[in-house]
Amino acid sequence: MKFQDINIKWDCLQISLTQNCNLLCKHCMRTNKFIQKDISFEIFKKYLSNFHPEMCYCLLLSDFGEPFLRKDLVDILRYVKSEGFERVDVVSNGTLFQNHDIKAIVKERLLRKISISLEAATKERFEDIRGTNFNEFISNIILLRGYKEKFKSKYPDIFLSTVCMKTNLLELPKIMDLAHELRIDFVDFVHLNSISLDMFNLNMNLPGFQDKLCISGQHLDTCDSELVKNIFRQIHEKSLQYNITYLPPENYLSKGNNGDLSKTMNTKCEIPYKWIQIGSDGSIFPCCQISKRIAVGNLNDSTFEQIWDNEKFKKFRSDLETGTPNDWCKICNVYKGKRF
């Protein structure tokens, strides 16, 4: 029996296909590329069977790893389409498209959106943060666009997604220029994840951590507020000039390109009613910001119906509603009233 009796439609059902990655980006906490936490195709089917397409707006097949490392990615996408999940998204670092059947993905419309991550529009800064070849990255996006044009396909939508930090603050307007050059219509600017190395009290001199940027000192909150506002004024002007939609990490301007963004910003977190995340081991997390920290159940032990109604999940939701959340939620960007 699938979970259809609750009168909730989540924005996103997120299932992790892999936690392996081919990069070691400086703003990411990982220190190893391959940690061997894929799930098998059969286990993926088992997890997905708990849900119905009408329960969620989109199915997001990404988490801590690079989905294009999966050799069976196209088979998985064909399967979820056959199960009725029409809006399927992935987040990718955009470096492996040439090694995959990107042609089939476009021709068969297996993805609705590919969100491509980058933190810089210049070769030197991009390669410093991401540690991979900038020109090859650009070639992959051009390859994807080429197939969309060849098959006259609207999908997948191509988004650029940028984590904003002190280190790349001055680069952010240039990303709008790059989006214009690549004919990309949407740029998503997000805050550095609040769950940083600081929370773990790690010694930054440990191997693999010396150059990491995932620390609170890199958050935009630590930057000069007028400088940040000026950067996003530039971004807004470029959005009008290029006709590119963008979303800032929070409402820096009184009016954004989509109207008054302050209307969507509040300190009450409703993410557990909008987001479901499933880890590679079947763990259920209430959102992506605290994934792998606080699980509220496991699909290998219970159905999602049972997990939703268990005491741990009910207490998690109640604590958010009453303003007494756990320590992880207290430092979360969303809980603090930011967009992401």
N, C-alpha and C positions, 0 to 999 in steps of 0.2 A: 504493500500500500504506500502510495506516495503522499507527501505532506501537502495536502490541498485544503485542509479544513481551517487553517489559520488565515484570517483576513489581512494578510501582509504580502506585499509584493516588494521584494528586495531589489535595490538598484543593481547589485552585483553578487553573483555567486562566483567565488574565486577558488580554483583548484590548482595546486602546485603540480606541474608535470616533472620538474627537475629542480634541484638546488645546485646543480653543477653550473659553472660559468667559465667562459673562455677568457675572461678579463679579470683584473684585480684593480678596480677603480679606487682612487684615493678617498672618495667620500663614502665608500662602502666598508662595512665592518669586516668583511671576509678577508682571510689571509691565505686561503687555499682555493684554487680554481675548481678542483674536482673533489667533491666530498661524498660522491656515490649515494645520493639520496633520491634517485629516480623512483617512480612507482611504475609497476607493470601496467600494460594495457588492460589486463583483466581486473586488476585492483582499481584502476581508474573507472572502469565501467561499474564496478560495485559501488564506489562512492557516489558516482553520478546518479545511480538508480534511486537514491534517496530523494531526488529532486525532480521537479516537473518544469518544463520550459516556461510555463505561465507563472511560476513562482518568482522569476527574476527578469529584470530588464536585459541584463547581459551576462554571459558566461566568460569569465576572465581566466585564461589558462597560463598564468604567470605568477611567479612569486620571487624567490631569492635567486633564481637561476636564469639561464638563457634558454628559452623554449626551442630555439632553432638548433640546439644541440641534439634534440630528439630525432633519431633517424626515422621514427614512425610518426612524426608530427602530422604529416598529410593524412595518414590513415586515421589518426585520432580525430582530426578535423572533419573528415568525411563521416566518421561514426557519430559525432555529436550533431552534425547536420541531419543525419538520418533519424536521430532521436527527437528532432523538432527544435533544437536550439539554433535559432536563426541568427541571433546577434552574438557573435563570438569574437572576443578581443584578445590580443596578446601585447605584452610589453617586451621590447627587444632592444639589444644594444646595436642592432643594425649591421653587424659585421659578418654574418654568416649566410646572407641571402643567396650568394652565388653558389653555395654548397648545397642548396636545397631546391626542391621543386617549387620555387616561387611562382613559376608559370602556372602550375596546377592550382595553386592557392588563389591566384587572380582569376584565371579562366573559369574555375568552378565556384567562385565567390565563397570560399571557405572561411574567410575572415571578414568581419565588418570593419575592424579597425586594427591598425598596427601603430602602437605608440612607441616611437623611437627615441631612446634616451641619449642626450648629449648635454654637456655642460659648457661648451665653448664653440665659437664659430671660426676661430683661427687655429691653424695647424699646430702651432707651438703649444698653446694652452690646452687644446683638445688632447693632444698626445701626452702632455704632462699629467693630466687628470685621469685619462682613460687607458693610457699605455698601449694604444693601438694606432695603426696607420690611418691618418685623417683622410687621405685621398681615396683609399680603398673604401672607407666608410661612405664617402660621398658617392662613389661609384655604385655602391649597393642601393642607395636611395634612387639613383637615376635608373638602375636596372628595374626596380620595383615600379617606378613611374612609367617606364617604357612598356612594361607588360599591361599596365592599366590602359594606356593609350592604344596599344595594339588590339586589345579585346574590347575596347570601348566600355570599360567597366568602371562604375562609380566606386566600387569597393575593391580592396579595403581602403577606408579613409586612412590617410597618413597624418599622424600627429607628431610633432616634436615635443618632447617632455624634458624640462630642464630643472634640476635641483639647484636652487639659488643659495649661494654661500658668499662669505666675505671674499674668498679667493677669486670668484668669477663674476662679482657684482658688475664690474665695468664691461664685461663681455656680453651682458644680457641683451642690450639693444642690438648688438651685432647678430644675435641669433634670429631676430626678426628679419634682418637683411638676408641672412642665409635662407630662411624659410621662403622669402620672396624669390630668391634665385632658383630654388629647387621647386617652386610652385606648390608649396605646402600651405594649406589654408587654416591651420590651427596650431597654436603654440600654447603649451600648458607649463606655467612656471609654478613650482612647488617649493615649500620650505625644506631645508635639510631635516631629515627625520629626527625627531626629538630624542629618540632612543639612541643615545650616543655612547661613546667609550667612557664618558664621564660617569655614567650610571653604574658601570662595572668597576670603577676605581682601578682601571688597568694602568700599568706602567707603560707610558708611551715609548719607552726605549726598548721594549720587548721586540724580538724579531717580527717583522711584518707590520708593526704599528707606527714606526718612526715618522712616516710621511702621511699618516692618515688625516683626513679632513673631517671625519664624522665626530666632531667634538662641539660642545656648546659654544666655544669661542668663534666658530665659523658661522653660527646662525645669524640671519639678517638682523635679529633683535640687537645684536652687539655692534651693528654698524651705525654710522651717523644717520639719523632719521631723515634729515633733509636730503642727503645724498641718495638714499634709497628712494625717496619720493621723486627726486629728479630723474633717476634711472627709469622709473616706471612711467613718468611723464613722457620720456623719450620713446619708450615702448608703445605707449598709447598713441602717440603721434605717428609712429611707423605703422601701427595697425590700421589707422585711418588712411594713411598714404598708400599702403599696399593692399588694403581690403583683406587683412588677415585677422581672424578672430583670435583673441588670446584670453587667458585667465591668469590673474596675478595670484600669489600665494595668500594675499589678504587685501583688504580694501585700502590701499595706500592713497588712492585718489577719491575725491568725493563722488565722482561718477566714472565708471569703467565703460568699456566699449559695449557692454551688454546692459547698460543701465546702472542703477544704484546697487552695487554689490553688497552694500551694508545690510540690505534687506535679507540676505542669505546667511549673514554671519551672526552667530550668537554663542553663548557659552554653554548651552545645553547640548550635549552630545547624543545624537540619535542614531549613530552608526550601527549599533547592534540590530536596529530595525531596518537598516539599509544595506548591510554588508554581511556576507557569510564567507569565511575562509576555511578551506580544508587543507591541512598539511599532508605531507607525503606519507605520514604514518596513520592518517585517518583522524588526527586531532582537529577539533572544531575550535576556531578562534573567532571572537566577536568582531574583529576588524584586522586590517593589514598592519596597522601601526604597532600592535602588540603581539603579532604573530610570533610563535615559538616562546612566548613568555607566559601567557595565561591561557590555558586550554580549558574549555568548559565541558568537554566530553570527547568521546572518540567513536567514530562510525564502525569500528571493529567490535565495539562492545554494545552499542545501542543504535537505535534508529535516530534520525534527526528529530522526529516528533518527540521522542523520549528526552533527547538532549535539550531541546528548546524548553521543555517543562521541568527539567531537573532543578534541584535547589541551587546548584552552583551558578547556572546561567541566570536564573531568576534573581539571585542576589547581585550578580554582576550588573544586570540592568537596573535593579532597584537602587544600587549604590550610585550609579550615574544620575539617576533621576532625582535623588535626594541630595546631591552635591557632596557625597562622601566616597569618591572613587578610590581605587587602588593607586599605589605610587606611580605605576607606569602611566596610567591615564592622566594623572595630575600634571605630568610634564608634556603631554601630547599637544601638538599644534592645534588639532581640531578641538580638543577640550578647552583650550585657551581662547577659542573663538576665531581662530584663523581658518582659512578655507581648507588647507592641506599642508 
